[in-house]
């Protein structure tokens, strides 16, 4: 009984590994290019929001002293 269970577990592992390797295709150049563009846009958005907050705080601080 334990041998059958061990064989069943090993077959399941082999099946999952084969399924994983079929679904995980290599990424093409266009995929990497798209990821680079998307990450660059996200980085610029984060930078813009951060700078907007910093400029706003500086403007408010300068306005209080006037």
Phi and psi restraints in degrees (value plus and minus 20) as a CYANA .aco file:
   2 UNK   PHI     -89.6   -49.6
   2 UNK   PSI     -51.7   -11.7
   3 UNK   PHI     -85.4   -45.4
   3 UNK   PSI     -60.3   -20.3
   4 UNK   PHI     -85.1   -45.1
   4 UNK   PSI     -58.0   -18.0
   5 UNK   PHI     -87.3   -47.3
   5 UNK   PSI     -62.3   -22.3
   6 UNK   PHI     -82.2   -42.2
   6 UNK   PSI     -63.6   -23.6
   7 UNK   PHI     -83.5   -43.5
   7 UNK   PSI     -61.1   -21.1
   8 UNK   PHI     -81.9   -41.9
   8 UNK   PSI     -61.3   -21.3
   9 UNK   PHI     -85.7   -45.7
   9 UNK   PSI     -63.9   -23.9
  10 UNK   PHI     -84.2   -44.2
  10 UNK   PSI     -60.8   -20.8
  11 UNK   PHI     -82.7   -42.7
  11 UNK   PSI     -59.8   -19.8
  12 UNK   PHI     -82.7   -42.7
  12 UNK   PSI     -62.2   -22.2
  13 UNK   PHI     -83.8   -43.8
  13 UNK   PSI     -62.4   -22.4
  14 UNK   PHI     -83.2   -43.2
  14 UNK   PSI     -62.4   -22.4
  15 UNK   PHI     -82.7   -42.7
  15 UNK   PSI     -64.9   -24.9
  16 UNK   PHI     -85.0   -45.0
  16 UNK   PSI     -59.3   -19.3
  17 UNK   PHI     -85.0   -45.0
  17 UNK   PSI     -62.5   -22.5
  18 UNK   PHI     -85.3   -45.3
  18 UNK   PSI     -60.7   -20.7
  19 UNK   PHI     -85.7   -45.7
  19 UNK   PSI     -59.9   -19.9
  20 UNK   PHI     -84.1   -44.1
  20 UNK   PSI     -62.8   -22.8
  21 UNK   PHI     -89.5   -49.5
  21 UNK   PSI     -49.4    -9.4
  22 UNK   PHI     -92.0   -52.0
  22 UNK   PSI     -57.7   -17.7
  23 UNK   PHI    -102.6   -62.6
  23 UNK   PSI     -42.6    -2.6
  24 UNK   PHI    -115.1   -75.1
  24 UNK   PSI      59.8    99.8
  25 UNK   PHI     -98.6   -58.6
  25 UNK   PSI     138.4   178.4
  26 UNK   PHI     -89.4   -49.4
  26 UNK   PSI     123.6   163.6
  27 UNK   PHI    -101.1   -61.1
  27 UNK   PSI     120.3   160.3
  28 UNK   PHI    -107.1   -67.1
  28 UNK   PSI     156.2   196.2
  29 UNK   PHI     -82.7   -42.7
  29 UNK   PSI     -59.8   -19.8
  30 UNK   PHI     -85.3   -45.3
  30 UNK   PSI     -53.8   -13.8
  31 UNK   PHI     -84.6   -44.6
  31 UNK   PSI     -64.6   -24.6
  32 UNK   PHI     -85.5   -45.5
  32 UNK   PSI     -58.2   -18.2
  33 UNK   PHI     -83.3   -43.3
  33 UNK   PSI     -63.7   -23.7
  34 UNK   PHI     -83.5   -43.5
  34 UNK   PSI     -62.8   -22.8
  35 UNK   PHI     -82.3   -42.3
  35 UNK   PSI     -61.1   -21.1
  36 UNK   PHI     -82.8   -42.8
  36 UNK   PSI     -61.6   -21.6
  37 UNK   PHI     -85.9   -45.9
  37 UNK   PSI     -63.8   -23.8
  38 UNK   PHI     -83.6   -43.6
  38 UNK   PSI     -66.0   -26.0
  39 UNK   PHI     -85.2   -45.2
  39 UNK   PSI     -54.2   -14.2
  40 UNK   PHI     -85.6   -45.6
  40 UNK   PSI     -62.6   -22.6
  41 UNK   PHI     -83.7   -43.7
  41 UNK   PSI     -61.8   -21.8
  42 UNK   PHI     -83.5   -43.5
  42 UNK   PSI     -63.0   -23.0
  43 UNK   PHI     -82.5   -42.5
  43 UNK   PSI     -61.2   -21.2
  44 UNK   PHI     -86.5   -46.5
  44 UNK   PSI     -56.5   -16.5
  45 UNK   PHI     -85.7   -45.7
  45 UNK   PSI     -63.7   -23.7
  46 UNK   PHI     -82.5   -42.5
  46 UNK   PSI     -63.0   -23.0
  47 UNK   PHI     -81.8   -41.8
  47 UNK   PSI     -63.8   -23.8
  48 UNK   PHI     -84.2   -44.2
  48 UNK   PSI     -62.5   -22.5
  49 UNK   PHI     -85.3   -45.3
  49 UNK   PSI     -63.3   -23.3
  50 UNK   PHI     -81.9   -41.9
  50 UNK   PSI     -66.5   -26.5
  51 UNK   PHI     -86.4   -46.4
  51 UNK   PSI     -55.3   -15.3
  52 UNK   PHI     -82.7   -42.7
  52 UNK   PSI     -62.9   -22.9
  53 UNK   PHI     -85.1   -45.1
  53 UNK   PSI     -63.7   -23.7
  54 UNK   PHI     -84.6   -44.6
  54 UNK   PSI     -62.1   -22.1
  55 UNK   PHI     -86.2   -46.2
  55 UNK   PSI     -60.2   -20.2
  56 UNK   PHI     -81.8   -41.8
  56 UNK   PSI     -65.0   -25.0
  57 UNK   PHI     -82.9   -42.9
  57 UNK   PSI     -61.8   -21.8
  58 UNK   PHI     -84.5   -44.5
  58 UNK   PSI     -61.7   -21.7
  59 UNK   PHI     -83.4   -43.4
  59 UNK   PSI     -62.2   -22.2
  60 UNK   PHI     -85.9   -45.9
  60 UNK   PSI     -58.1   -18.1
  61 UNK   PHI     -86.1   -46.1
  61 UNK   PSI     -61.7   -21.7
  62 UNK   PHI     -88.1   -48.1
  62 UNK   PSI     -52.8   -12.8
  63 UNK   PHI     -89.5   -49.5
  63 UNK   PSI     -51.1   -11.1
  64 UNK   PHI     -90.3   -50.3
  64 UNK   PSI     -51.5   -11.5
  65 UNK   PHI     -98.6   -58.6
  65 UNK   PSI     -35.3     4.7
